[in-house]
Amino acid sequence: MNILNTTDMKNLLAEGAQLVDVRSAEEYGRGAAPGAKNVPLHIMPHVAHEHLDVDKPVVLYCMSGGRSAQAQMILQSLGFGRVFNAGGLSNVINA
């Protein structure tokens, strides 16, 4: 699993990358990174094109990085070119 480093994450977000929390709606409701969209992993293949811009970079996170790695593969298979795994929520909040 290749986790995006803090500097690159900050740069991507400053340039307008989409920040996506792939945890469940319940987990998201208990706390999320500011500005993050919630697109849970289990619905990602079905709604990605409705909620995300394929032409903008996507930065994904979950609780530990596992689900965001799965979401990264899903988005890449759907034609999203610049998709990055930021790992867990704490990585994003502490960036």
N, CA, C and O atoms as a CHARMM CRD file, in Angstrom:
* protein
*
  380
    1    1 MET  N      0.85800  -1.18300   0.00000 PROA 1      0.00000
    2    1 MET  CA     0.00000   0.00000   0.00000 PROA 1      0.00000
    3    1 MET  C      0.89900   1.24000   0.00000 PROA 1      0.00000
    4    1 MET  O      1.76100   1.38700   0.86600 PROA 1      0.00000
    5    2 ASN  N      0.69500   2.11200  -0.95800 PROA 2      0.00000
    6    2 ASN  CA     1.50100   3.31400  -1.09200 PROA 2      0.00000
    7    2 ASN  C      0.70700   4.50500  -0.54600 PROA 2      0.00000
    8    2 ASN  O     -0.26500   4.94800  -1.15700 PROA 2      0.00000
    9    3 ILE  N      1.13900   5.01800   0.61700 PROA 3      0.00000
   10    3 ILE  CA     0.43800   6.13000   1.27500 PROA 3      0.00000
   11    3 ILE  C      1.06100   7.45800   0.84800 PROA 3      0.00000
   12    3 ILE  O      2.28200   7.62100   0.86100 PROA 3      0.00000
   13    4 LEU  N      0.21900   8.38000   0.48000 PROA 4      0.00000
   14    4 LEU  CA     0.62700   9.72300   0.07500 PROA 4      0.00000
   15    4 LEU  C      1.30300  10.43700   1.23700 PROA 4      0.00000
   16    4 LEU  O      0.80400  10.40100   2.36200 PROA 4      0.00000
   17    5 ASN  N      2.43800  11.08800   0.97600 PROA 5      0.00000
   18    5 ASN  CA     3.10200  11.80700   2.07200 PROA 5      0.00000
   19    5 ASN  C      2.40000  13.14100   2.33800 PROA 5      0.00000
   20    5 ASN  O      1.66200  13.65400   1.49600 PROA 5      0.00000
   21    6 THR  N      2.64400  13.67600   3.50800 PROA 6      0.00000
   22    6 THR  CA     1.94700  14.87300   3.99100 PROA 6      0.00000
   23    6 THR  C      2.14400  16.07200   3.07000 PROA 6      0.00000
   24    6 THR  O      1.18700  16.78600   2.77000 PROA 6      0.00000
   25    7 THR  N      3.36300  16.29600   2.62300 PROA 7      0.00000
   26    7 THR  CA     3.64800  17.44800   1.76800 PROA 7      0.00000
   27    7 THR  C      2.88000  17.35300   0.46000 PROA 7      0.00000
   28    7 THR  O      2.26000  18.32400   0.02600 PROA 7      0.00000
   29    8 ASP  N      2.92100  16.18200  -0.17000 PROA 8      0.00000
   30    8 ASP  CA     2.20400  16.01100  -1.43700 PROA 8      0.00000
   31    8 ASP  C      0.69400  16.14700  -1.23400 PROA 8      0.00000
   32    8 ASP  O     -0.00200  16.70700  -2.08100 PROA 8      0.00000
   33    9 MET  N      0.18900  15.63200  -0.10400 PROA 9      0.00000
   34    9 MET  CA    -1.24100  15.74600   0.18100 PROA 9      0.00000
   35    9 MET  C     -1.64500  17.21600   0.31900 PROA 9      0.00000
   36    9 MET  O     -2.64500  17.64300  -0.25700 PROA 9      0.00000
   37   10 LYS  N     -0.88000  17.97400   1.07000 PROA 10     0.00000
   38   10 LYS  CA    -1.18700  19.39600   1.24000 PROA 10     0.00000
   39   10 LYS  C     -1.17800  20.11900  -0.10200 PROA 10     0.00000
   40   10 LYS  O     -2.05300  20.94000  -0.37500 PROA 10     0.00000
   41   11 ASN  N     -0.19200  19.81300  -0.93600 PROA 11     0.00000
   42   11 ASN  CA    -0.09200  20.46300  -2.25200 PROA 11     0.00000
   43   11 ASN  C     -1.28200  20.10800  -3.12800 PROA 11     0.00000
   44   11 ASN  O     -1.86400  20.98600  -3.76500 PROA 11     0.00000
   45   12 LEU  N     -1.65000  18.83100  -3.16700 PROA 12     0.00000
   46   12 LEU  CA    -2.79400  18.40400  -3.97100 PROA 12     0.00000
   47   12 LEU  C     -4.08000  19.09200  -3.51600 PROA 12     0.00000
   48   12 LEU  O     -4.85900  19.57400  -4.33900 PROA 12     0.00000
   49   13 LEU  N     -4.29300  19.13500  -2.20600 PROA 13     0.00000
   50   13 LEU  CA    -5.51400  19.76500  -1.68700 PROA 13     0.00000
   51   13 LEU  C     -5.51600  21.26400  -1.95700 PROA 13     0.00000
   52   13 LEU  O     -6.56300  21.83500  -2.26300 PROA 13     0.00000
   53   14 ALA  N     -4.35200  21.90800  -1.84600 PROA 14     0.00000
   54   14 ALA  CA    -4.25300  23.34200  -2.13600 PROA 14     0.00000
   55   14 ALA  C     -4.55000  23.63300  -3.59900 PROA 14     0.00000
   56   14 ALA  O     -5.02100  24.71900  -3.93800 PROA 14     0.00000
   57   15 GLU  N     -4.27300  22.65600  -4.46900 PROA 15     0.00000
   58   15 GLU  CA    -4.51200  22.81000  -5.90300 PROA 15     0.00000
   59   15 GLU  C     -5.93900  22.42100  -6.30100 PROA 15     0.00000
   60   15 GLU  O     -6.28700  22.46300  -7.48100 PROA 15     0.00000
   61   16 GLY  N     -6.76700  22.04100  -5.31500 PROA 16     0.00000
   62   16 GLY  CA    -8.16500  21.75100  -5.61200 PROA 16     0.00000
   63   16 GLY  C     -8.52600  20.28500  -5.72500 PROA 16     0.00000
   64   16 GLY  O     -9.59000  19.95000  -6.24600 PROA 16     0.00000
   65   17 ALA  N     -7.65700  19.40100  -5.24500 PROA 17     0.00000
   66   17 ALA  CA    -7.99100  17.97200  -5.28000 PROA 17     0.00000
   67   17 ALA  C     -9.23500  17.71200  -4.43800 PROA 17     0.00000
   68   17 ALA  O     -9.51300  18.42600  -3.47400 PROA 17     0.00000
   69   18 GLN  N     -9.96500  16.69200  -4.81700 PROA 18     0.00000
   70   18 GLN  CA   -11.16600  16.27400  -4.09000 PROA 18     0.00000
   71   18 GLN  C    -10.74200  15.37800  -2.92900 PROA 18     0.00000
   72   18 GLN  O    -10.03100  14.39500  -3.13400 PROA 18     0.00000
   73   19 LEU  N    -11.17000  15.70800  -1.72300 PROA 19     0.00000
   74   19 LEU  CA   -10.86100  14.90700  -0.54400 PROA 19     0.00000
   75   19 LEU  C    -12.07200  14.02700  -0.25900 PROA 19     0.00000
   76   19 LEU  O    -13.18100  14.52700  -0.07000 PROA 19     0.00000
   77   20 VAL  N    -11.85200  12.70800  -0.22900 PROA 20     0.00000
   78   20 VAL  CA   -12.95500  11.76300  -0.11700 PROA 20     0.00000
   79   20 VAL  C    -12.72700  10.79400   1.03400 PROA 20     0.00000
   80   20 VAL  O    -11.69700  10.12300   1.11200 PROA 20     0.00000
   81   21 ASP  N    -13.70800  10.73600   1.92200 PROA 21     0.00000
   82   21 ASP  CA   -13.74100   9.80400   3.04900 PROA 21     0.00000
   83   21 ASP  C    -14.52800   8.58600   2.58100 PROA 21     0.00000
   84   21 ASP  O    -15.70700   8.70100   2.24400 PROA 21     0.00000
   85   22 VAL  N    -13.88400   7.41800   2.55800 PROA 22     0.00000
   86   22 VAL  CA   -14.55100   6.21700   2.04500 PROA 22     0.00000
   87   22 VAL  C    -15.11500   5.34200   3.16400 PROA 22     0.00000
   88   22 VAL  O    -15.52800   4.20800   2.91900 PROA 22     0.00000
   89   23 ARG  N    -15.13400   5.86100   4.38300 PROA 23     0.00000
   90   23 ARG  CA   -15.71600   5.11900   5.50400 PROA 23     0.00000
   91   23 ARG  C    -17.23700   5.14100   5.40100 PROA 23     0.00000
   92   23 ARG  O    -17.79900   5.83800   4.55600 PROA 23     0.00000
   93   24 SER  N    -17.89200   4.38300   6.25400 PROA 24     0.00000
   94   24 SER  CA   -19.35500   4.35300   6.26100 PROA 24     0.00000
   95   24 SER  C    -19.91200   5.71600   6.67000 PROA 24     0.00000
   96   24 SER  O    -19.20600   6.53400   7.25900 PROA 24     0.00000
   97   25 ALA  N    -21.17200   5.94500   6.35300 PROA 25     0.00000
   98   25 ALA  CA   -21.82900   7.19700   6.72800 PROA 25     0.00000
   99   25 ALA  C    -21.82900   7.36400   8.24500 PROA 25     0.00000
  100   25 ALA  O    -21.69600   8.47800   8.75100 PROA 25     0.00000
  101   26 GLU  N    -21.97700   6.26700   8.96100 PROA 26     0.00000
  102   26 GLU  CA   -21.95800   6.32000  10.42700 PROA 26     0.00000
  103   26 GLU  C    -20.58300   6.77100  10.93400 PROA 26     0.00000
  104   26 GLU  O    -20.49600   7.63500  11.80600 PROA 26     0.00000
  105   27 GLU  N    -19.52100   6.19100  10.39100 PROA 27     0.00000
  106   27 GLU  CA   -18.16900   6.59500  10.79300 PROA 27     0.00000
  107   27 GLU  C    -17.91800   8.06200  10.43900 PROA 27     0.00000
  108   27 GLU  O    -17.36900   8.81800  11.24000 PROA 27     0.00000
  109   28 TYR  N    -18.32000   8.44600   9.24900 PROA 28     0.00000
  110   28 TYR  CA   -18.16000   9.82700   8.78700 PROA 28     0.00000
  111   28 TYR  C    -18.88300  10.78700   9.72900 PROA 28     0.00000
  112   28 TYR  O    -18.36600  11.85800  10.04700 PROA 28     0.00000
  113   29 GLY  N    -20.06900  10.40500  10.16800 PROA 29     0.00000
  114   29 GLY  CA   -20.85600  11.23400  11.07000 PROA 29     0.00000
  115   29 GLY  C    -20.20900  11.45100  12.42400 PROA 29     0.00000
  116   29 GLY  O    -20.51400  12.42700  13.10900 PROA 29     0.00000
  117   30 ARG  N    -19.32100  10.55100  12.81700 PROA 30     0.00000
  118   30 ARG  CA   -18.62900  10.68300  14.10200 PROA 30     0.00000
  119   30 ARG  C    -17.41300  11.59900  14.01700 PROA 30     0.00000
  120   30 ARG  O    -16.77700  11.89800  15.02700 PROA 30     0.00000
  121   31 GLY  N    -17.09700  12.04300  12.79800 PROA 31     0.00000
  122   31 GLY  CA   -15.96600  12.94800  12.63200 PROA 31     0.00000
  123   31 GLY  C    -15.22300  12.67100  11.34300 PROA 31     0.00000
  124   31 GLY  O    -14.92200  11.52400  11.01000 PROA 31     0.00000
  125   32 ALA  N    -14.93300  13.74600  10.62400 PROA 32     0.00000
  126   32 ALA  CA   -14.25600  13.62300   9.33800 PROA 32     0.00000
  127   32 ALA  C    -13.31700  14.80900   9.15400 PROA 32     0.00000
  128   32 ALA  O    -13.37200  15.78900   9.89700 PROA 32     0.00000
  129   33 ALA  N    -12.47100  14.70000   8.16500 PROA 33     0.00000
  130   33 ALA  CA   -11.57400  15.80600   7.83100 PROA 33     0.00000
  131   33 ALA  C    -12.40000  16.94800   7.23800 PROA 33     0.00000
  132   33 ALA  O    -13.34200  16.70400   6.48300 PROA 33     0.00000
  133   34 PRO  N    -12.05700  18.18100   7.57100 PROA 34     0.00000
  134   34 PRO  CA   -12.79100  19.32600   7.01900 PROA 34     0.00000
  135   34 PRO  C    -12.79300  19.31400   5.49600 PROA 34     0.00000
  136   34 PRO  O    -11.75100  19.14500   4.86100 PROA 34     0.00000
  137   35 GLY  N    -13.96400  19.49400   4.92700 PROA 35     0.00000
  138   35 GLY  CA   -14.10100  19.56700   3.48100 PROA 35     0.00000
  139   35 GLY  C    -14.20000  18.23800   2.76000 PROA 35     0.00000
  140   35 GLY  O    -14.32500  18.20700   1.53600 PROA 35     0.00000
  141   36 ALA  N    -14.14700  17.14300   3.49800 PROA 36     0.00000
  142   36 ALA  CA   -14.19400  15.82200   2.85900 PROA 36     0.00000
  143   36 ALA  C    -15.61200  15.44400   2.45400 PROA 36     0.00000
  144   36 ALA  O    -16.57000  15.69600   3.18600 PROA 36     0.00000
  145   37 LYS  N    -15.72900  14.83800   1.28000 PROA 37     0.00000
  146   37 LYS  CA   -16.99800  14.25100   0.82800 PROA 37     0.00000
  147   37 LYS  C    -17.03300  12.81900   1.33500 PROA 37     0.00000
  148   37 LYS  O    -15.99500  12.16200   1.41000 PROA 37     0.00000
  149   38 ASN  N    -18.20100  12.33700   1.67800 PROA 38     0.00000
  150   38 ASN  CA   -18.33600  10.94600   2.09300 PROA 38     0.00000
  151   38 ASN  C    -18.89600  10.13000   0.93200 PROA 38     0.00000
  152   38 ASN  O    -20.04300  10.30900   0.52500 PROA 38     0.00000
  153   39 VAL  N    -18.06600   9.23500   0.41100 PROA 39     0.00000
  154   39 VAL  CA   -18.48900   8.28100  -0.61200 PROA 39     0.00000
  155   39 VAL  C    -18.02700   6.91200  -0.10200 PROA 39     0.00000
  156   39 VAL  O    -16.90900   6.48600  -0.39200 PROA 39     0.00000
  157   40 PRO  N    -18.88500   6.22600   0.65400 PROA 40     0.00000
  158   40 PRO  CA   -18.49400   4.94700   1.24300 PROA 40     0.00000
  159   40 PRO  C    -18.01400   3.93200   0.20800 PROA 40     0.00000
  160   40 PRO  O    -18.53500   3.85800  -0.90500 PROA 40     0.00000
  161   41 LEU  N    -17.01300   3.15700   0.60400 PROA 41     0.00000
  162   41 LEU  CA   -16.40800   2.18300  -0.29400 PROA 41     0.00000
  163   41 LEU  C    -17.43600   1.26700  -0.94400 PROA 41     0.00000
  164   41 LEU  O    -17.33900   0.98900  -2.13900 PROA 41     0.00000
  165   42 HSD  N    -18.41400   0.79400  -0.18500 PROA 42     0.00000
  166   42 HSD  CA   -19.34900  -0.19300  -0.73100 PROA 42     0.00000
  167   42 HSD  C    -20.23500   0.34600  -1.85500 PROA 42     0.00000
  168   42 HSD  O    -20.80200  -0.43500  -2.61900 PROA 42     0.00000
  169   43 ILE  N    -20.36200   1.67000  -1.96600 PROA 43     0.00000
  170   43 ILE  CA   -21.15300   2.22900  -3.07800 PROA 43     0.00000
  171   43 ILE  C    -20.28000   2.93400  -4.11900 PROA 43     0.00000
  172   43 ILE  O    -20.78400   3.39900  -5.14100 PROA 43     0.00000
  173   44 MET  N    -18.98500   3.01200  -3.86200 PROA 44     0.00000
  174   44 MET  CA   -18.06300   3.72900  -4.74100 PROA 44     0.00000
  175   44 MET  C    -18.20900   3.34000  -6.21200 PROA 44     0.00000
  176   44 MET  O    -18.29600   4.23300  -7.05500 PROA 44     0.00000
  177   45 PRO  N    -18.24100   2.04800  -6.56300 PROA 45     0.00000
  178   45 PRO  CA   -18.32100   1.71500  -7.99300 PROA 45     0.00000
  179   45 PRO  C    -19.59000   2.22200  -8.66800 PROA 45     0.00000
  180   45 PRO  O    -19.60700   2.44400  -9.87800 PROA 45     0.00000
  181   46 HSD  N    -20.64600   2.40200  -7.89100 PROA 46     0.00000
  182   46 HSD  CA   -21.94700   2.77500  -8.45200 PROA 46     0.00000
  183   46 HSD  C    -22.18200   4.27800  -8.51800 PROA 46     0.00000
  184   46 HSD  O    -22.97800   4.73800  -9.33800 PROA 46     0.00000
  185   47 VAL  N    -21.50900   5.05000  -7.67500 PROA 47     0.00000
  186   47 VAL  CA   -21.81600   6.48400  -7.59300 PROA 47     0.00000
  187   47 VAL  C    -20.61700   7.40300  -7.83600 PROA 47     0.00000
  188   47 VAL  O    -20.76100   8.62500  -7.77900 PROA 47     0.00000
  189   48 ALA  N    -19.46200   6.84900  -8.10100 PROA 48     0.00000
  190   48 ALA  CA   -18.25400   7.67300  -8.25100 PROA 48     0.00000
  191   48 ALA  C    -18.43700   8.78600  -9.28300 PROA 48     0.00000
  192   48 ALA  O    -18.08200   9.93700  -9.03000 PROA 48     0.00000
  193   49 HSD  N    -18.98600   8.44300 -10.43300 PROA 49     0.00000
  194   49 HSD  CA   -19.12300   9.45400 -11.49000 PROA 49     0.00000
  195   49 HSD  C    -20.19100  10.50200 -11.16200 PROA 49     0.00000
  196   49 HSD  O    -20.18500  11.58500 -11.74700 PROA 49     0.00000
  197   50 GLU  N    -21.09800  10.20000 -10.24500 PROA 50     0.00000
  198   50 GLU  CA   -22.10900  11.18300  -9.82500 PROA 50     0.00000
  199   50 GLU  C    -21.52800  12.18700  -8.83000 PROA 50     0.00000
  200   50 GLU  O    -21.92300  13.35300  -8.82100 PROA 50     0.00000
  201   51 HSD  N    -20.59200  11.73500  -7.99400 PROA 51     0.00000
  202   51 HSD  CA   -20.10200  12.55500  -6.88800 PROA 51     0.00000
  203   51 HSD  C    -18.70800  13.14200  -7.08700 PROA 51     0.00000
  204   51 HSD  O    -18.32000  14.07300  -6.38100 PROA 51     0.00000
  205   52 LEU  N    -17.95900  12.60700  -8.03700 PROA 52     0.00000
  206   52 LEU  CA   -16.57400  13.03900  -8.20700 PROA 52     0.00000
  207   52 LEU  C    -16.30400  13.46800  -9.64100 PROA 52     0.00000
  208   52 LEU  O    -16.90500  12.95700 -10.58500 PROA 52     0.00000
  209   53 ASP  N    -15.38900  14.41500  -9.78200 PROA 53     0.00000
  210   53 ASP  CA   -14.98500  14.91800 -11.09400 PROA 53     0.00000
  211   53 ASP  C    -13.78400  14.09300 -11.56500 PROA 53     0.00000
  212   53 ASP  O    -12.71800  14.13400 -10.95200 PROA 53     0.00000
  213   54 VAL  N    -13.96100  13.35500 -12.64300 PROA 54     0.00000
  214   54 VAL  CA   -12.91600  12.47400 -13.16100 PROA 54     0.00000
  215   54 VAL  C    -11.67000  13.25000 -13.59100 PROA 54     0.00000
  216   54 VAL  O    -10.58400  12.67600 -13.66900 PROA 54     0.00000
  217   55 ASP  N    -11.81300  14.54000 -13.86800 PROA 55     0.00000
  218   55 ASP  CA   -10.69400  15.35100 -14.34300 PROA 55     0.00000
  219   55 ASP  C     -9.88400  16.00200 -13.22900 PROA 55     0.00000
  220   55 ASP  O     -8.86300  16.63300 -13.50300 PROA 55     0.00000
  221   56 LYS  N    -10.31700  15.86100 -11.98100 PROA 56     0.00000
  222   56 LYS  CA    -9.58700  16.44300 -10.84900 PROA 56     0.00000
  223   56 LYS  C     -8.95500  15.33400 -10.02000 PROA 56     0.00000
  224   56 LYS  O     -9.49500  14.23100  -9.93500 PROA 56     0.00000
  225   57 PRO  N     -7.80400  15.62900  -9.40500 PROA 57     0.00000
  226   57 PRO  CA    -7.19000  14.62400  -8.53000 PROA 57     0.00000
  227   57 PRO  C     -8.12300  14.27100  -7.37100 PROA 57     0.00000
  228   57 PRO  O     -8.91900  15.09300  -6.91800 PROA 57     0.00000
  229   58 VAL  N     -8.00300  13.03500  -6.90800 PROA 58     0.00000
  230   58 VAL  CA    -8.81100  12.55300  -5.78900 PROA 58     0.00000
  231   58 VAL  C     -7.86500  12.04700  -4.69900 PROA 58     0.00000
  232   58 VAL  O     -6.98200  11.22800  -4.95700 PROA 58     0.00000
  233   59 VAL  N     -8.06400  12.54700  -3.47900 PROA 59     0.00000
  234   59 VAL  CA    -7.30300  12.09700  -2.31400 PROA 59     0.00000
  235   59 VAL  C     -8.27400  11.34000  -1.41700 PROA 59     0.00000
  236   59 VAL  O     -9.26000  11.90200  -0.94000 PROA 59     0.00000
  237   60 LEU  N     -7.98700  10.06800  -1.19500 PROA 60     0.00000
  238   60 LEU  CA    -8.86600   9.18200  -0.42600 PROA 60     0.00000
  239   60 LEU  C     -8.30800   8.90000   0.95600 PROA 60     0.00000
  240   60 LEU  O     -7.09400   8.84100   1.14700 PROA 60     0.00000
  241   61 TYR  N     -9.21200   8.72500   1.92600 PROA 61     0.00000
  242   61 TYR  CA    -8.79400   8.24300   3.23500 PROA 61     0.00000
  243   61 TYR  C     -9.90600   7.42600   3.86100 PROA 61     0.00000
  244   61 TYR  O    -11.06500   7.50900   3.45400 PROA 61     0.00000
  245   62 CYS  N     -9.53500   6.63200   4.86300 PROA 62     0.00000
  246   62 CYS  CA   -10.50100   5.83400   5.62800 PROA 62     0.00000
  247   62 CYS  C    -10.04100   5.87200   7.08400 PROA 62     0.00000
  248   62 CYS  O     -9.66300   6.93400   7.57700 PROA 62     0.00000
  249   63 MET  N    -10.06400   4.74400   7.77500 PROA 63     0.00000
  250   63 MET  CA    -9.58200   4.73300   9.14600 PROA 63     0.00000
  251   63 MET  C     -8.09500   4.39800   9.21300 PROA 63     0.00000
  252   63 MET  O     -7.35600   4.97000  10.01400 PROA 63     0.00000
  253   64 SER  N     -7.66200   3.45800   8.35900 PROA 64     0.00000
  254   64 SER  CA    -6.25600   3.03600   8.44100 PROA 64     0.00000
  255   64 SER  C     -5.53800   2.99500   7.09900 PROA 64     0.00000
  256   64 SER  O     -4.31600   2.84600   7.06500 PROA 64     0.00000
  257   65 GLY  N     -6.25300   3.12000   6.01000 PROA 65     0.00000
  258   65 GLY  CA    -5.64200   3.09000   4.68300 PROA 65     0.00000
  259   65 GLY  C     -6.04000   1.90300   3.83500 PROA 65     0.00000
  260   65 GLY  O     -5.80800   1.91400   2.62600 PROA 65     0.00000
  261   66 GLY  N     -6.63200   0.88100   4.42700 PROA 66     0.00000
  262   66 GLY  CA    -7.01900  -0.31500   3.68100 PROA 66     0.00000
  263   66 GLY  C     -8.17000  -0.08400   2.72500 PROA 66     0.00000
  264   66 GLY  O     -8.08300  -0.42600   1.54600 PROA 66     0.00000
  265   67 ARG  N     -9.25400   0.49700   3.23200 PROA 67     0.00000
  266   67 ARG  CA   -10.41600   0.75500   2.37000 PROA 67     0.00000
  267   67 ARG  C    -10.09500   1.81100   1.31900 PROA 67     0.00000
  268   67 ARG  O    -10.58500   1.74100   0.19200 PROA 67     0.00000
  269   68 SER  N     -9.27300   2.79000   1.68900 PROA 68     0.00000
  270   68 SER  CA    -8.92000   3.81500   0.70000 PROA 68     0.00000
  271   68 SER  C     -8.04800   3.22000  -0.40300 PROA 68     0.00000
  272   68 SER  O     -8.10600   3.68500  -1.54100 PROA 68     0.00000
  273   69 ALA  N     -7.24700   2.20700  -0.09500 PROA 69     0.00000
  274   69 ALA  CA    -6.46300   1.51700  -1.13300 PROA 69     0.00000
  275   69 ALA  C     -7.40500   0.78600  -2.09100 PROA 69     0.00000
  276   69 ALA  O     -7.18600   0.78900  -3.30200 PROA 69     0.00000
  277   70 GLN  N     -8.44800   0.16300  -1.55100 PROA 70     0.00000
  278   70 GLN  CA    -9.43400  -0.51600  -2.39600 PROA 70     0.00000
  279   70 GLN  C    -10.16700   0.50500  -3.26900 PROA 70     0.00000
  280   70 GLN  O    -10.38000   0.27300  -4.45900 PROA 70     0.00000
  281   71 ALA  N    -10.55000   1.63200  -2.67300 PROA 71     0.00000
  282   71 ALA  CA   -11.25200   2.67700  -3.41800 PROA 71     0.00000
  283   71 ALA  C    -10.36200   3.24600  -4.52200 PROA 71     0.00000
  284   71 ALA  O    -10.84700   3.58900  -5.60000 PROA 71     0.00000
  285   72 GLN  N     -9.07000   3.34500  -4.25200 PROA 72     0.00000
  286   72 GLN  CA    -8.12800   3.83300  -5.25800 PROA 72     0.00000
  287   72 GLN  C     -8.15000   2.92100  -6.48300 PROA 72     0.00000
  288   72 GLN  O     -8.19100   3.40300  -7.61500 PROA 72     0.00000
  289   73 MET  N     -8.12300   1.62200  -6.26500 PROA 73     0.00000
  290   73 MET  CA    -8.16700   0.67000  -7.38600 PROA 73     0.00000
  291   73 MET  C     -9.48600   0.76800  -8.14400 PROA 73     0.00000
  292   73 MET  O     -9.51100   0.68900  -9.37300 PROA 73     0.00000
  293   74 ILE  N    -10.58400   0.94200  -7.40400 PROA 74     0.00000
  294   74 ILE  CA   -11.90000   1.07200  -8.04400 PROA 74     0.00000
  295   74 ILE  C    -11.93600   2.30500  -8.94300 PROA 74     0.00000
  296   74 ILE  O    -12.33300   2.22600 -10.10500 PROA 74     0.00000
  297   75 LEU  N    -11.51600   3.44500  -8.38900 PROA 75     0.00000
  298   75 LEU  CA   -11.55200   4.68500  -9.17100 PROA 75     0.00000
  299   75 LEU  C    -10.64800   4.60300 -10.39300 PROA 75     0.00000
  300   75 LEU  O    -11.01200   5.07500 -11.47100 PROA 75     0.00000
  301   76 GLN  N     -9.48600   4.01400 -10.23200 PROA 76     0.00000
  302   76 GLN  CA    -8.58600   3.87800 -11.38100 PROA 76     0.00000
  303   76 GLN  C     -9.22300   3.00800 -12.46000 PROA 76     0.00000
  304   76 GLN  O     -9.07400   3.28600 -13.65000 PROA 76     0.00000
  305   77 SER  N     -9.92900   1.96000 -12.05300 PROA 77     0.00000
  306   77 SER  CA   -10.58700   1.08500 -13.03500 PROA 77     0.00000
  307   77 SER  C    -11.75000   1.80000 -13.72800 PROA 77     0.00000
  308   77 SER  O    -12.16700   1.40100 -14.81500 PROA 77     0.00000
  309   78 LEU  N    -12.27200   2.85900 -13.09500 PROA 78     0.00000
  310   78 LEU  CA   -13.37000   3.63900 -13.67000 PROA 78     0.00000
  311   78 LEU  C    -12.87400   4.81600 -14.50900 PROA 78     0.00000
  312   78 LEU  O    -13.67400   5.61000 -15.00300 PROA 78     0.00000
  313   79 GLY  N    -11.55100   4.92800 -14.66800 PROA 79     0.00000
  314   79 GLY  CA   -11.00900   5.97000 -15.52200 PROA 79     0.00000
  315   79 GLY  C    -10.51200   7.21400 -14.81800 PROA 79     0.00000
  316   79 GLY  O    -10.13600   8.18100 -15.48100 PROA 79     0.00000
  317   80 PHE  N    -10.50000   7.22000 -13.49900 PROA 80     0.00000
  318   80 PHE  CA    -9.94100   8.35100 -12.75700 PROA 80     0.00000
  319   80 PHE  C     -8.42200   8.21700 -12.81600 PROA 80     0.00000
  320   80 PHE  O     -7.87300   7.18900 -12.42100 PROA 80     0.00000
  321   81 GLY  N     -7.74500   9.25100 -13.30600 PROA 81     0.00000
  322   81 GLY  CA    -6.30800   9.15100 -13.53400 PROA 81     0.00000
  323   81 GLY  C     -5.43000   9.47500 -12.35600 PROA 81     0.00000
  324   81 GLY  O     -4.41300   8.81500 -12.14100 PROA 81     0.00000
  325   82 ARG  N     -5.79700  10.47200 -11.59300 PROA 82     0.00000
  326   82 ARG  CA    -4.94500  10.91400 -10.47900 PROA 82     0.00000
  327   82 ARG  C     -5.66800  10.62900  -9.17300 PROA 82     0.00000
  328   82 ARG  O     -6.44500  11.45100  -8.68700 PROA 82     0.00000
  329   83 VAL  N     -5.40200   9.45200  -8.61100 PROA 83     0.00000
  330   83 VAL  CA    -6.06500   8.99900  -7.39200 PROA 83     0.00000
  331   83 VAL  C     -4.98400   8.62600  -6.38300 PROA 83     0.00000
  332   83 VAL  O     -4.06100   7.87300  -6.69300 PROA 83     0.00000
  333   84 PHE  N     -5.11400   9.16600  -5.16600 PROA 84     0.00000
  334   84 PHE  CA    -4.07600   8.99400  -4.15800 PROA 84     0.00000
  335   84 PHE  C     -4.66900   8.49800  -2.84900 PROA 84     0.00000
  336   84 PHE  O     -5.76400   8.90400  -2.46000 PROA 84     0.00000
  337   85 ASN  N     -3.94500   7.62300  -2.17900 PROA 85     0.00000
  338   85 ASN  CA    -4.35200   7.08900  -0.88700 PROA 85     0.00000
  339   85 ASN  C     -3.62400   7.85800   0.20700 PROA 85     0.00000
  340   85 ASN  O     -2.40100   7.77500   0.32400 PROA 85     0.00000
  341   86 ALA  N     -4.38000   8.60900   1.01000 PROA 86     0.00000
  342   86 ALA  CA    -3.79400   9.36800   2.11800 PROA 86     0.00000
  343   86 ALA  C     -3.72000   8.56500   3.39300 PROA 86     0.00000
  344   86 ALA  O     -3.22500   9.05900   4.40600 PROA 86     0.00000
  345   87 GLY  N     -4.20600   7.32800   3.36400 PROA 87     0.00000
  346   87 GLY  CA    -4.16000   6.48000   4.55400 PROA 87     0.00000
  347   87 GLY  C     -5.35300   6.72600   5.45300 PROA 87     0.00000
  348   87 GLY  O     -6.49700   6.77400   5.00000 PROA 87     0.00000
  349   88 GLY  N     -5.06500   6.88100   6.73600 PROA 88     0.00000
  350   88 GLY  CA    -6.12600   7.02600   7.72300 PROA 88     0.00000
  351   88 GLY  C     -6.50100   8.46800   8.01700 PROA 88     0.00000
  352   88 GLY  O     -5.78600   9.40600   7.66600 PROA 88     0.00000
  353   89 LEU  N     -7.63100   8.61400   8.66400 PROA 89     0.00000
  354   89 LEU  CA    -8.14700   9.92600   9.04000 PROA 89     0.00000
  355   89 LEU  C     -7.11000  10.74600   9.79900 PROA 89     0.00000
  356   89 LEU  O     -6.97100  11.94400   9.55400 PROA 89     0.00000
  357   90 SER  N     -6.38600  10.12000  10.71200 PROA 90     0.00000
  358   90 SER  CA    -5.39100  10.87100  11.49900 PROA 90     0.00000
  359   90 SER  C     -4.31500  11.45200  10.61500 PROA 90     0.00000
  360   90 SER  O     -3.81800  12.53900  10.90900 PROA 90     0.00000
  361   91 ASN  N     -3.92700  10.77700   9.54000 PROA 91     0.00000
  362   91 ASN  CA    -2.92700  11.32200   8.61200 PROA 91     0.00000
  363   91 ASN  C     -3.42900  12.61800   7.99200 PROA 91     0.00000
  364   91 ASN  O     -2.66500  13.57100   7.83400 PROA 91     0.00000
  365   92 VAL  N     -4.70000  12.65700   7.64400 PROA 92     0.00000
  366   92 VAL  CA    -5.26700  13.83000   6.97500 PROA 92     0.00000
  367   92 VAL  C     -5.44100  14.97400   7.97200 PROA 92     0.00000
  368   92 VAL  O     -5.10200  16.11900   7.67100 PROA 92     0.00000
  369   93 ILE  N     -5.96300  14.67000   9.14100 PROA 93     0.00000
  370   93 ILE  CA    -6.20700  15.71900  10.14200 PROA 93     0.00000
  371   93 ILE  C     -4.89100  16.30500  10.64600 PROA 93     0.00000
  372   93 ILE  O     -4.81100  17.50300  10.91800 PROA 93     0.00000
  373   94 ASN  N     -3.87700  15.48400  10.77000 PROA 94     0.00000
  374   94 ASN  CA    -2.59500  15.95200  11.29500 PROA 94     0.00000
  375   94 ASN  C     -1.69600  16.55800  10.24500 PROA 94     0.00000
  376   94 ASN  O     -0.59000  16.99700  10.55900 PROA 94     0.00000
  377   95 ALA  N     -2.14500  16.59300   9.00600 PROA 95     0.00000
  378   95 ALA  CA    -1.31400  17.12500   7.90800 PROA 95     0.00000
  379   95 ALA  C     -1.21200  18.63800   7.98000 PROA 95     0.00000
  380   95 ALA  O     -0.55500  19.25300   7.14000 PROA 95     0.00000
